[in-house]
Amino acid sequence: MKIGNKEFKTMKALKEKYVLVKVEDIERLKSNDIGYIEIEEEGEQYFIVRRGARHKKFTEELCKKIRAEREEGKTYKELALKYDCSTRIINYIIRGIY
């Protein structure tokens, strides 16, 4: 089975890099803006999502805004509450590793 430019000889090998998704969960993927791949193998239809792939909540523009608010004196906790995330995420954004 070929996904993109990678060849997978077994479903087990495929599952190490991707997660099979049930048909009834496709709408949830779409509503959360998570990309998926639709494949057909031996007459069966599959939907897969790359393991570890996550849609980031904050755009680069929003990260810049958060950094600016931090420079203005807002605390990590205030920012986390305002943007509905953890202080760890705020820390990553401030340090530029998000």
Buried (B, 14 or more C-beta within 10 A) or exposed (E): BEBEEEEBEEEEEBEEEBBEBEEEEBEEBEEEEBEBEEBEEEEEEBBBBBEEEEEEEBEEEEBEBBBEBBEEEBEBEBBBEEBEBEBEBBBBBBEEEB
